[in-house]
Amino acid sequence: MAARTKSRSIALHATLILASLIAVGPILWVVLSSFKPGYAVQSTEITLIKDPTLANYRYVLFETSFPEWFLNSVIVASLTMLIGIFFSATTGYALSRFNFPGRRGLMMVFLVTQMFPVSILIVPIYTIMSNLGLINTLPALVIAYLTIAVPFCAWMLKGYFDSIPTSLDEAAALDGCGPFRTFWRVILPLARPAIAVTGFYSFLTAWGEVAYASAFLQTDDKFTLAYGLQQFVPQFNAQWEYLTAAAVLVTIPAGIVFLFAQKHLVSGLTAGGTKG
């Protein structure tokens, strides 16, 4: 029995190690390739490290429009996150706490919008943005990304608000709080874990999206990072060394946002569990 348990433990650990290598391997390869010169990246010889250099990062940061693309992405992703949190939280709370005409229909609309692929929605949204004169502007991307993030996040937050006892709303009402003050002062602090996840999802929705960016943006000074990276992979003579360096730089802000969301997720759970 002990031998069987030990063999199962070895098999389990071996499976986990293999799965970790499969998951981390491509990321590690991109990171290592970002420090290789062009000839080493395109070589048929497989080497982990060969003639390491920072020239790729220097070229991307100082000889391309990467900083401008980076700023555009930060603006679009930040606005999408902040506006998305506001609309998702207020919508989710309203759907959770109030009965109003069209409530069920609105919930079904939010659900149905998740069934359509982005490729189908590009044409109607492009037409709307064109009529509003927003083509080749960052607000067009923010609005487009909100159409993706808000319905899903509103559904998710509604489920979380449903788990918060309505007795808290009633107690706040007895203390003279209106619906908005109750939401802001009582419910929202308890929903910090869900808010953190909502913010992270909204940020990633805008940070790595390409389809809308390629449809709405037309000039180099308006490109976001996800769309701008395609400039390193033309039809001929792909510059993989620069692409890998740019890809590593792109992941840094997303990692920072994740760490920030994780921190608030843990603190929110702790605060909610210790309040009597």
MIVEX-861843 format. One record per atom (N, C-alpha, C): x, y negated, z. Coordinates in steps of 0.05 Angstrom, whole numbers, padded with zeros to 5 digits, always signed. Atoms other than C-alpha are relative to their C-alpha. Layout:
<recs>
XYZ...
</recs>
This chain:
<recs>
+00017+00024+00000+00000+00000+00000+00017-00025+00000-00019+00023-00002+00057-00048+00018+00014-00004-00027-00014+00001+00026+00093-00030-00047-00019-00012-00021+00019+00010+00020+00030-00043-00087-00005-00030+00005+00004+00028-00006+00019-00110-00051+00024-00016-00010-00024+00014+00008+00092-00130-00065+00001-00002-00030+00000+00000+00029+00086-00111-00138-00020-00020-00011+00020+00019+00009+00022-00151-00145+00010-00029+00005-00010+00026-00006+00056-00210-00112+00021-00009-00020-00020+00006+00020+00115-00206-00160-00014-00006-00027+00014+00005+00026+00067-00201-00220-00014-00027+00001+00014+00026-00002+00027-00261-00194+00020-00023-00003-00020+00022+00002+00089-00304-00185+00013-00002-00028-00011+00000+00027+00117-00283-00252-00020-00013-00020+00020+00012+00017+00051-00302-00285-00001-00030+00004+00001+00029-00006+00050-00370-00250+00025-00014-00011-00024+00012+00011+00122-00383-00270-00002-00003-00030+00003+00000+00029+00107-00365-00342-00020-00022-00009+00020+00021+00007+00045-00410-00343+00012-00028+00004-00013+00026-00005+00086-00467-00313+00019-00007-00022-00018+00005+00022+00139-00460-00366-00014-00007-00026+00015+00006+00024+00087-00460-00421-00011-00028+00001+00011+00027-00004+00056-00523-00392+00021-00022-00001-00021+00021-00003+00120-00561-00376+00020+00001-00023-00020-00003+00021+00163-00535-00434-00002-00021-00022+00002+00020+00021+00136-00581-00489+00007-00028+00010-00006+00027-00011+00140-00642-00443+00030-00003+00005-00028+00001-00005+00211-00625-00423+00016-00003-00026-00013+00001+00026+00230-00615-00496-00001-00028-00011+00003+00027+00010+00203-00684-00514+00019-00019+00015-00017+00017-00017+00241-00716-00456+00030+00004-00009-00027-00006+00008+00306-00682-00476+00006-00010-00028-00004+00009+00028+00296-00699-00550+00002-00030-00001-00001+00029+00001+00287-00772-00533+00028-00011+00006-00028+00008-00006+00361-00774-00511+00019+00010-00022-00018-00011+00021+00387-00740-00574+00001-00019-00024-00001+00016+00025+00410-00776-00637-00017+00014-00022+00018-00010+00020+00369-00767-00700+00009+00027-00013-00009-00024+00013+00412-00713-00732-00003+00024+00018+00002-00022-00019+00409-00671-00668-00030+00009+00003+00028-00007-00003+00333-00675-00664-00010+00015-00025+00009-00013+00025+00323-00654-00737+00017+00024-00007-00017-00023+00006+00377-00600-00734-00015+00026+00005+00012-00027-00004+00356-00527-00740+00012+00014+00023-00013-00012-00023+00403-00511-00683-00015-00008+00025+00015+00006-00024+00365-00506-00617+00019-00005+00023-00017+00008-00023+00401-00544-00562-00016-00017+00019+00014+00017-00019+00375-00574-00498+00011-00028+00002-00014+00026-00002+00426-00630-00493+00023+00000-00020-00022+00002+00019+00471-00653-00549+00005-00030-00006-00008+00028+00004+00508-00720-00553-00021-00019+00011+00021+00017-00012+00460-00755-00504+00006-00030-00004-00003+00028+00005+00448-00828-00518-00026-00015+00008+00023+00017-00006+00402-00886-00498-00007-00017-00024+00004+00017+00023+00403-00915-00568-00029+00001-00009+00028-00003+00008+00332-00888-00582-00017-00020+00016+00016+00018-00017+00303-00926-00523+00007-00029-00006-00008+00027+00006+00343-00988-00540-00013-00010-00026+00012+00007+00025+00317-00987-00611-00031-00005+00003+00029+00002-00004+00244-00976-00590-00007-00026+00015+00007+00023-00017+00245-01031-00537+00007-00027-00012-00010+00026+00008+00284-01085-00573-00001-00005-00031-00001+00004+00029+00279-01073-00648-00026+00008-00014+00026-00006+00012+00206-01054-00658-00021-00017+00015+00022+00015-00013+00138-01082-00638-00011+00015+00024+00009-00016-00022+00133-01032-00581-00009-00017+00024+00009+00016-00023+00130-01086-00526-00027-00013-00005+00026+00012+00007+00072-01120-00562-00022+00020+00000+00020-00022-00001+00036-01054-00571-00006+00007+00029+00003-00006-00028+00048-01040-00498-00018-00019+00014+00017+00021-00013+00017-01106-00476-00029+00003-00009+00027-00004+00010-00043-01094-00521-00014+00023+00013+00012-00024-00012-00054-01025-00492-00006-00005+00029+00005+00006-00028-00048-01051-00421-00025-00017+00003+00024+00017-00001-00100-01105-00434-00025+00016-00006+00023-00015+00008-00148-01058-00469-00007+00021+00022+00006-00021-00020-00141-01001-00418-00008-00012+00027+00008+00012-00026-00145-01047-00357-00028-00011-00001+00027+00011+00003-00207-01083-00383-00021+00023-00001+00018-00023+00001-00239-01016-00400-00004+00013+00027+00001-00012-00027-00223-00989-00331-00017-00018+00019+00014+00018-00019-00248-01050-00292-00030-00003-00008+00028+00003+00009-00311-01062-00334-00015+00026+00002+00012-00026-00001-00324-00988-00338-00008+00008+00028+00007-00006-00028-00321-00980-00262-00024-00015+00009+00022+00016-00008-00369-01037-00252-00027+00010-00011+00025-00009+00013-00421-01014-00302-00007+00029+00009+00005-00028-00007-00414-00940-00284-00010+00002+00029+00008-00001-00028-00420-00953-00209-00028-00011+00004+00027+00012-00003-00480-00999-00213-00021+00017-00013+00020-00017+00014-00515-00955-00264-00004+00026+00015+00003-00025-00015-00501-00891-00225-00015-00004+00026+00014+00005-00025-00526-00923-00160-00030-00005-00006+00028+00005+00007-00590-00948-00194-00014+00026-00008+00012-00026+00007-00603-00879-00224-00004+00018+00024+00001-00018-00024-00591-00846-00157-00021-00009+00020+00017+00010-00022-00632-00892-00112-00027-00011-00008+00024+00014+00008-00687-00925-00153-00016+00016-00021+00018-00010+00021-00747-00900-00192-00011-00023-00015+00009+00022+00017-00762-00946-00250-00008+00011-00027+00008-00010+00027-00796-00939-00318+00024+00004-00019-00021-00006+00019-00750-00906-00368+00024+00012+00013-00024-00011-00014-00703-00877-00315+00008+00027-00012-00007-00026+00012-00708-00806-00342+00009-00002-00028-00008+00003+00027-00703-00829-00413+00029-00011-00002-00027+00011-00001-00640-00870-00396+00020+00022+00006-00018-00021-00007-00608-00809-00364+00004+00019-00024-00003-00017+00023-00623-00768-00426+00017-00013-00022-00016+00014+00020-00593-00821-00471+00030+00002+00007-00028-00002-00008-00529-00820-00430+00011+00028-00005-00009-00028+00005-00527-00744-00436+00003+00006-00029-00001-00006+00028-00541-00743-00510+00024-00013-00013-00023+00014+00012-00486-00794-00526+00026+00016+00003-00024-00016-00003-00435-00744-00500+00001+00023-00020+00001-00022+00019-00456-00694-00553+00011-00008-00027-00009+00009+00026-00433-00737-00612+00030-00003-00001-00029+00004+00003-00361-00733-00635+00007-00029-00008-00008+00028+00006-00322-00798-00642-00001-00006-00029-00001+00005+00029-00316-00789-00717-00027-00008-00011+00026+00008+00009-00391-00796-00725-00007-00028+00009+00007+00026-00011-00396-00858-00682+00017-00023-00012-00018+00021+00009-00339-00896-00716-00015-00018-00020+00013+00016+00021-00382-00919-00776-00020-00019+00011+00019+00019-00011-00441-00948-00738+00012-00021+00018-00013+00020-00017-00396-00981-00686+00016-00019-00016-00015+00018+00018-00352-01008-00741-00018-00021-00013+00020+00018+00013-00413-01038-00775-00008-00022+00020+00009+00019-00020-00435-01071-00710+00023-00020+00005-00023+00018-00005-00365-01099-00696+00005-00019-00023-00005+00016+00023-00359-01124-00767-00021-00023-00001+00021+00021+00000-00426-01162-00762+00005-00020+00022-00007+00018-00022-00401-01192-00696+00026-00015-00005-00026+00013+00006-00335-01213-00728+00022+00009+00020-00019-00010-00020-00295-01170-00679+00021+00019-00011-00020-00018+00012-00255-01128-00728+00028-00012+00003-00028+00008-00004-00180-01130-00714+00003-00018+00025-00002+00014-00026-00192-01156-00643+00000+00021+00022+00000-00018-00023-00179-01124-00576-00027+00004+00013+00027-00005-00011-00250-01136-00550-00016+00021-00014+00014-00021+00014-00276-01090-00604+00008+00027+00011-00009-00025-00011-00234-01034-00576-00012+00005+00028+00011-00003-00027-00257-01048-00504-00029+00008-00001+00028-00007+00002-00330-01046-00524-00003+00029-00010+00002-00027+00010-00319-00982-00564+00007+00021+00021-00008-00019-00021-00284-00948-00507-00020+00001+00023+00021+00000-00021-00338-00969-00458-00023+00018-00008+00021-00018+00009-00388-00931-00501+00006+00029+00006-00008-00027-00007-00348-00869-00486+00001+00005+00030-00005-00004-00029-00330-00879-00413-00025-00004+00017+00021+00007-00018-00392-00910-00383-00021+00022+00003+00020-00020-00003-00444-00856-00399+00009+00024+00017-00011-00023-00015-00400-00799-00372+00004-00008+00029-00006+00008-00027-00377-00838-00311-00025-00007+00016+00025+00005-00013-00447-00861-00295-00014+00025+00010+00011-00026-00008-00471-00789-00294+00016+00011+00024-00017-00011-00022-00412-00769-00250-00005-00015+00026+00004+00016-00024-00422-00826-00201-00029+00004+00011+00027-00005-00009-00497-00813-00198+00000+00026+00017-00002-00025-00016-00482-00742-00174+00013-00005+00027-00013+00005-00026-00435-00769-00121-00017-00017+00018+00018+00016-00017-00484-00822-00097-00023+00017+00011+00021-00018-00009-00537-00767-00092+00008+00015+00026-00010-00015-00024-00492-00733-00040+00002-00018+00025-00001+00018-00023-00491-00795+00004-00028-00003+00011+00027+00001-00012-00551-00795+00053-00013-00027-00004+00015+00024+00003-00605-00845+00038-00005-00014+00026+00004+00013-00027-00610-00858+00113+00019-00023+00003-00019+00023-00002-00549-00903+00105-00012-00025-00013+00013+00022+00013-00588-00946+00056-00022-00012+00018+00022+00008-00018-00647-00948+00104+00011-00016+00024-00011+00014-00023-00603-00968+00162+00011-00028-00008-00009+00026+00009-00571-01023+00121-00023-00019-00006+00024+00017+00005-00640-01048+00100-00011-00011+00026+00009+00009-00026-00660-01052+00174+00018-00022+00011-00019+00021-00008-00598-01095+00185-00002-00025-00017+00004+00023+00017-00622-01143+00132+00016-00001-00026-00015-00001+00025-00580-01120+00073-00018+00005-00023+00015-00005+00024-00609-01124+00004+00013+00023-00015-00011-00023+00015-00597-01070-00049+00029-00004-00009-00028+00004+00010-00534-01102-00078+00019-00001+00024-00018+00000-00023-00504-01116-00009+00004+00027+00012-00002-00028-00010-00520-01045+00013+00019+00015-00017-00018-00014+00018-00486-01019-00049+00029-00008+00004-00027+00011-00002-00425-01064-00041+00013+00006+00027-00011-00001-00027-00415-01060+00034-00001+00028+00012+00004-00026-00013-00440-00990+00052+00007+00024-00018-00003-00024+00017-00443-00942-00007+00026+00001-00015-00024+00000+00016-00385-00964-00049+00026+00008+00015-00024-00009-00014-00331-00955+00005+00000+00031+00004+00001-00029-00004-00356-00883+00016+00005+00014-00027-00003-00012+00026-00351-00871-00059+00027-00004-00012-00026+00005+00010-00278-00888-00065+00013+00023-00015-00012-00022+00016-00257-00818-00087-00012+00001-00028+00012-00001+00026-00307-00819-00144+00007-00024-00017-00008+00025+00014-00289-00891-00162+00028+00004-00011-00027-00004+00009-00216-00871-00166+00001+00018-00024+00001-00018+00023-00231-00813-00213-00012-00014-00024+00013+00015+00021-00277-00858-00254+00020-00020-00013-00020+00019+00011-00222-00911-00261+00021+00014-00016-00020-00015+00014-00171-00859-00281-00010+00010-00027+00011-00010+00025-00216-00829-00333-00004-00022-00020+00004+00023+00018-00234-00897-00362+00026-00010-00011-00026+00009+00009-00161-00917-00365+00011+00018-00021-00011-00019+00020-00140-00853-00401-00016+00000-00026+00016+00002+00024-00198-00860-00449+00010-00021-00019-00010+00022+00017-00170-00926-00474+00030+00003-00006-00029+00000+00003-00096-00911-00465+00009+00018-00023-00011-00019+00020-00088-00852-00512-00018+00004-00024+00018-00003+00022-00145-00862-00561+00011-00011-00026-00011+00007+00026-00127-00866-00635-00021-00006-00021+00020+00002+00022-00190-00859-00678-00012-00028-00002+00011+00027+00001-00223-00925-00659+00021-00021-00007-00022+00019+00005-00156-00962-00659+00007+00000-00029-00007+00000+00028-00140-00939-00729-00022-00011-00018+00022+00011+00016-00209-00960-00754-00004-00030+00004+00006+00028-00006-00214-01028-00720+00023-00019-00003-00023+00017+00000-00143-01054-00720+00013+00000-00028-00010+00002+00027-00110-01079-00784+00028-00012-00001-00027+00013+00001-00047-01119-00766+00017+00010+00022-00020-00011-00018+00016-01099-00730-00002-00012+00028+00000+00014-00025+00008-01151-00675-00024+00008+00018+00023-00008-00015-00059-01120-00654+00001+00030+00007-00001-00028-00005-00037-01047-00652+00002+00007+00030-00005-00011-00027-00042-01007-00588+00022+00021-00002-00023-00019+00001+00011-00957-00568-00007+00026-00015+00007-00025+00012-00026-00895-00590-00001-00002-00031+00001+00004+00029-00037-00924-00660+00028-00009-00010-00026+00010+00009+00031-00959-00663+00021+00022-00003-00020-00022+00001+00069-00894-00651+00000+00014-00027+00001-00013+00026+00046-00870-00719+00019-00013-00019-00020+00014+00017+00094-00921-00749+00026+00015-00001-00025-00015-00001+00151-00875-00728-00002+00026-00016+00003-00025+00015+00123-00817-00769-00013-00007-00027+00010+00005+00027+00115-00842-00841-00002+00026-00016+00003-00024+00017+00100-00795-00898+00027+00014-00006-00027-00011+00005+00174-00787-00912+00019-00010+00021-00021+00008-00019+00234-00789-00865-00011-00008+00027+00011+00004-00027+00199-00782-00798+00023-00006+00019-00020+00008-00020+00238-00815-00741-00007+00012+00027+00009-00015-00024+00227-00762-00688+00015-00010+00025-00015+00009-00024+00281-00789-00642-00012-00025+00012+00013+00024-00011+00245-00856-00636-00028+00006+00010+00027-00008-00008+00177-00823-00631+00001+00012+00028-00002-00013-00026+00199-00780-00572+00007-00021+00022-00007+00021-00020+00230-00840-00536-00024-00017+00006+00025+00016-00005+00166-00881-00546-00021+00016+00015+00019-00017-00014+00124-00822-00523+00006+00002+00030-00008-00001-00028+00163-00818-00458-00008-00026+00014+00007+00026-00012+00153-00893-00446-00030-00003+00003+00029+00002-00001+00079-00886-00461-00012+00014+00025+00011-00015-00022+00069-00835-00406+00004-00013+00028-00006+00012-00026+00098-00879-00351-00023-00015+00012+00023+00014-00012+00038-00926-00341-00022+00019+00008+00021-00020-00007-00010-00867-00343+00007+00015+00025-00009-00014-00024+00031-00832-00290-00003-00018+00025+00003+00019-00022+00031-00895-00246-00030-00002+00008+00029+00002-00006-00045-00901-00252-00010+00025+00014+00008-00025-00013-00052-00828-00234+00009+00001+00030-00010+00000-00028-00009-00836-00171-00017-00020+00017+00017+00020-00014-00050-00898-00152-00027+00012+00006+00026-00012-00004-00115-00861-00162+00001+00023+00020-00003-00022-00019-00090-00800-00124+00003-00010+00028-00003+00011-00027-00070-00843-00065-00026-00009+00011+00026+00010-00009-00138-00876-00061-00020+00023+00003+00017-00023-00003-00172-00809-00071+00003+00013+00027-00006-00012-00026-00138-00779-00010-00009-00018+00023+00008+00018-00022-00149-00841+00033-00030-00003+00001+00030+00002-00001-00222-00845+00012-00013+00024+00013+00010-00024-00013-00234-00773+00032+00004+00000+00030-00006+00001-00029-00200-00784+00099-00018-00020+00014+00017+00021-00012-00239-00848+00113-00028+00010+00003+00027-00010-00001-00305-00815+00096-00004+00022+00020+00002-00022-00019-00290-00755+00140+00003-00009+00029-00005+00008-00027-00271-00796+00202-00020-00019+00011+00020+00018-00009-00328-00845+00204-00024+00015+00012+00021-00014-00013-00382-00825+00252-00028-00009-00008
</recs>
